[in-house]
Amino acid sequence: MASKMLKFVKLGRAMPEKRSAELRRHDFGEIYDEYDSKAAADQSARCSQCGVPFCQVHCPVHNNIPDWLMLTAEGRLREAYELSQSTNNFPEICGRICPQDRLCEGNCVIEQAGHGTVTIGSVEKYITDTAWEEGWVQPVKPVRERPQSVGVIGAGPGGLAAAEELRRKGYQVHVYDRYDRVGGLMIYGIPNFKLEKEVVERRADLLARGGVQYHLNCDVGGTESFAALRARHDAVLLATGVYKARDMKVPGCGLGNIFPAMDFLTASNRKGLGDTVPQFDDGTLDANGKAVVVIGGGDTAMDCVRTAVRQGATAVRCLYRRDRKNMPGSQREVANAEEEGVEFVWLSAPEAFLGDETVQAVRAQRVHLGMPDATGRQTPQIIEDSHFTLEADMVIKALGFDPEDLPKLFDTEGLEVTRWGTVLTDFRTKMTALDGVFAAGDIVRGASLVVWAIRDGRDAAEQIHTYIQAKAEATAVAAE
């Protein structure tokens, strides 16, 4: 190990080359180039191989990061890939979109010592992209087929992770989704400059080749009865995610050209996929030539501001009620947005939208951060008589997401929810109040990261397996 690793003392941190802001603001291509094999090995060799790997501890799926960094440094890429994918169903996706600065890299020991973190996310992306190129990524092949079937509602990261794990165990897995493509927010919510759609599509195709069956344009609770679906399968997993946009009630909120973030991002992503999008084609959801104000400070807000730049907005401002240090979005994304020309208006809260029929400006007030609340975050407090106005031809509200009312949507009694509207499950078994109905991902924990959905999907798959096998054993004993 000494010859290959611990090079952080003499080798600096180096990300893959980033395309210039002037170039990338005009297209939706990914902004980072790929490592070459030497750069990937060199950067992996910076790992300190510490006794307590805090990178692994702070990874939601607990990737064995030090080991696959060492394997990469030694040029053993296929082994590195096998180790990487053993704990993560979508390593090439997480390598691109995880906020590593808040998770693995943010807790890297050598980062804390001032040497600069190991570029874990970029190496993870390099490993898996190489695996795809070399043909090492293969569909799951169950050792044996089982007669039991599982219905998964939602083709996002949580549902797909569970589907692959269940298929690996030999179950007949059916995934139902209301949309026309597999991937959920990975397809329609995340822009190409962070996650090119081909990356998601090839993974969805891999699952199909492994035996996962998709039922798209299937609106459970609408065109498809939840009761009928439940009767059809031995177990059901709710992995619907959370899509209901949070709103704000201020004067002028009913004016035209004020949109929820997902409407804006979905139109842009569909257009990039080649779909006909009337509201984009007629200019309604196209930021070209407009002064855009995005309200919010999370990763969705960063996706919106950077998309507006690429669509040709004349000015893009992000209005956020806290400061940079307290924003929930990735600091790396903020830096990328600033490079691309986005202006951040910190410590500011919208007070009203101004205009006649359509919005023309946002009136805001300055904010002071007071004492921390129960969550530990400082509470925003409005500063009296601190009004100011921002020009706006388009306003995008990126305020977060809440769950839909699933008991009402599915017309199902007994499906219990929390006071936040998320589905209530047993912490250990992942089962809801309905026998054989499980839930995972954002619909349980609230709007969160793709990597947490993957973790929840994997955990739910294990519990579903335990449930089905226990039921089968009980049936067999009763028949004797």
Secondary structure in CASP SS format (residue, H / E / C, confidence):
PFRMAT SS
TARGET T0000
AUTHOR 0000-0000-0000
METHOD secondary structure of the structure
MODEL  1
M C 1.00
A C 1.00
S C 1.00
K C 1.00
M C 1.00
L C 1.00
K H 1.00
F H 1.00
V H 1.00
K C 1.00
L C 1.00
G C 1.00
R C 1.00
A C 1.00
M C 1.00
P C 1.00
E C 1.00
K E 1.00
R C 1.00
S C 1.00
A H 1.00
E H 1.00
L H 1.00
R H 1.00
R C 1.00
H C 1.00
D C 1.00
F C 1.00
G C 1.00
E C 1.00
I C 1.00
Y E 1.00
D C 1.00
E C 1.00
Y C 1.00
D C 1.00
S H 1.00
K H 1.00
A H 1.00
A H 1.00
A H 1.00
D H 1.00
Q H 1.00
S H 1.00
A C 1.00
R C 1.00
C C 1.00
S C 1.00
Q C 1.00
C C 1.00
G C 1.00
V C 1.00
P C 1.00
F H 1.00
C H 1.00
Q H 1.00
V H 1.00
H C 1.00
C C 1.00
P C 1.00
V C 1.00
H C 1.00
N C 1.00
N C 1.00
I H 1.00
P H 1.00
D H 1.00
W H 1.00
L H 1.00
M H 1.00
L H 1.00
T H 1.00
A H 1.00
E C 1.00
G C 1.00
R C 1.00
L H 1.00
R H 1.00
E H 1.00
A H 1.00
Y H 1.00
E H 1.00
L H 1.00
S H 1.00
Q H 1.00
S C 1.00
T C 1.00
N C 1.00
N C 1.00
F C 1.00
P H 1.00
E H 1.00
I H 1.00
C H 1.00
G H 1.00
R H 1.00
I H 1.00
C C 1.00
P C 1.00
Q C 1.00
D C 1.00
R C 1.00
L C 1.00
C C 1.00
E H 1.00
G H 1.00
N H 1.00
C C 1.00
V H 1.00
I H 1.00
E H 1.00
Q H 1.00
A C 1.00
G C 1.00
H C 1.00
G C 1.00
T C 1.00
V C 1.00
T C 1.00
I H 1.00
G H 1.00
S H 1.00
V H 1.00
E H 1.00
K H 1.00
Y H 1.00
I H 1.00
T H 1.00
D H 1.00
T H 1.00
A H 1.00
W H 1.00
E H 1.00
E H 1.00
G C 1.00
W C 1.00
V C 1.00
Q C 1.00
P C 1.00
V C 1.00
K C 1.00
P C 1.00
V C 1.00
R C 1.00
E C 1.00
R C 1.00
P C 1.00
Q C 1.00
S E 1.00
V E 1.00
G E 1.00
V E 1.00
I E 1.00
G C 1.00
A C 1.00
G C 1.00
P H 1.00
G H 1.00
G H 1.00
L H 1.00
A H 1.00
A H 1.00
A H 1.00
E H 1.00
E H 1.00
L H 1.00
R H 1.00
R H 1.00
K C 1.00
G C 1.00
Y C 1.00
Q E 1.00
V E 1.00
H E 1.00
V E 1.00
Y E 1.00
D C 1.00
R C 1.00
Y C 1.00
D C 1.00
R C 1.00
V C 1.00
G C 1.00
G C 1.00
L H 1.00
M H 1.00
I H 1.00
Y H 1.00
G C 1.00
I C 1.00
P C 1.00
N C 1.00
F C 1.00
K C 1.00
L C 1.00
E C 1.00
K H 1.00
E H 1.00
V H 1.00
V H 1.00
E H 1.00
R H 1.00
R H 1.00
A H 1.00
D H 1.00
L H 1.00
L H 1.00
A H 1.00
R H 1.00
G C 1.00
G C 1.00
V C 1.00
Q E 1.00
Y E 1.00
H E 1.00
L C 1.00
N C 1.00
C C 1.00
D C 1.00
V E 1.00
G C 1.00
G C 1.00
T C 1.00
E E 1.00
S C 1.00
F H 1.00
A H 1.00
A H 1.00
L H 1.00
R H 1.00
A H 1.00
R H 1.00
H C 1.00
D C 1.00
A E 1.00
V E 1.00
L E 1.00
L E 1.00
A C 1.00
T C 1.00
G C 1.00
V C 1.00
Y C 1.00
K E 1.00
A E 1.00
R C 1.00
D C 1.00
M C 1.00
K C 1.00
V C 1.00
P C 1.00
G C 1.00
C C 1.00
G C 1.00
L C 1.00
G E 1.00
N C 1.00
I E 1.00
F E 1.00
P E 1.00
A H 1.00
M H 1.00
D H 1.00
F H 1.00
L H 1.00
T H 1.00
A H 1.00
S H 1.00
N H 1.00
R H 1.00
K H 1.00
G H 1.00
L C 1.00
G C 1.00
D C 1.00
T C 1.00
V C 1.00
P H 1.00
Q H 1.00
F H 1.00
D H 1.00
D C 1.00
G C 1.00
T C 1.00
L C 1.00
D C 1.00
A C 1.00
N C 1.00
G C 1.00
K C 1.00
A E 1.00
V E 1.00
V E 1.00
V E 1.00
I E 1.00
G C 1.00
G C 1.00
G C 1.00
D H 1.00
T H 1.00
A H 1.00
M H 1.00
D H 1.00
C H 1.00
V H 1.00
R H 1.00
T H 1.00
A H 1.00
V H 1.00
R H 1.00
Q H 1.00
G C 1.00
A C 1.00
T C 1.00
A E 1.00
V E 1.00
R E 1.00
C E 1.00
L E 1.00
Y C 1.00
R C 1.00
R C 1.00
D C 1.00
R H 1.00
K H 1.00
N H 1.00
M C 1.00
P C 1.00
G C 1.00
S C 1.00
Q H 1.00
R H 1.00
E H 1.00
V H 1.00
A H 1.00
N H 1.00
A H 1.00
E H 1.00
E H 1.00
E C 1.00
G C 1.00
V C 1.00
E E 1.00
F E 1.00
V E 1.00
W C 1.00
L C 1.00
S E 1.00
A E 1.00
P E 1.00
E E 1.00
A E 1.00
F E 1.00
L E 1.00
G E 1.00
D C 1.00
E C 1.00
T E 1.00
V E 1.00
Q E 1.00
A E 1.00
V E 1.00
R E 1.00
A E 1.00
Q E 1.00
R E 1.00
V E 1.00
H E 1.00
L E 1.00
G E 1.00
M E 1.00
P E 1.00
D C 1.00
A C 1.00
T C 1.00
G C 1.00
R C 1.00
Q E 1.00
T E 1.00
P E 1.00
Q E 1.00
I E 1.00
I E 1.00
E E 1.00
D E 1.00
S E 1.00
H E 1.00
F E 1.00
T E 1.00
L E 1.00
E E 1.00
A C 1.00
D C 1.00
M E 1.00
V E 1.00
I E 1.00
K E 1.00
A C 1.00
L C 1.00
G C 1.00
F E 1.00
D E 1.00
P C 1.00
E C 1.00
D C 1.00
L H 1.00
P H 1.00
K H 1.00
L H 1.00
F C 1.00
D C 1.00
T C 1.00
E C 1.00
G C 1.00
L C 1.00
E C 1.00
V E 1.00
T C 1.00
R C 1.00
W C 1.00
G C 1.00
T C 1.00
V E 1.00
L C 1.00
T C 1.00
D C 1.00
F C 1.00
R C 1.00
T C 1.00
K C 1.00
M E 1.00
T C 1.00
A C 1.00
L C 1.00
D C 1.00
G C 1.00
V E 1.00
F E 1.00
A E 1.00
A C 1.00
G C 1.00
D H 1.00
I H 1.00
V H 1.00
R H 1.00
G C 1.00
A C 1.00
S C 1.00
L C 1.00
V H 1.00
V H 1.00
W H 1.00
A H 1.00
I H 1.00
R H 1.00
D H 1.00
G H 1.00
R H 1.00
D H 1.00
A H 1.00
A H 1.00
E H 1.00
Q H 1.00
I H 1.00
H H 1.00
T H 1.00
Y H 1.00
I H 1.00
Q H 1.00
A H 1.00
K H 1.00
A H 1.00
E H 1.00
A H 1.00
T H 1.00
A H 1.00
V H 1.00
A H 1.00
A H 1.00
E C 1.00
END
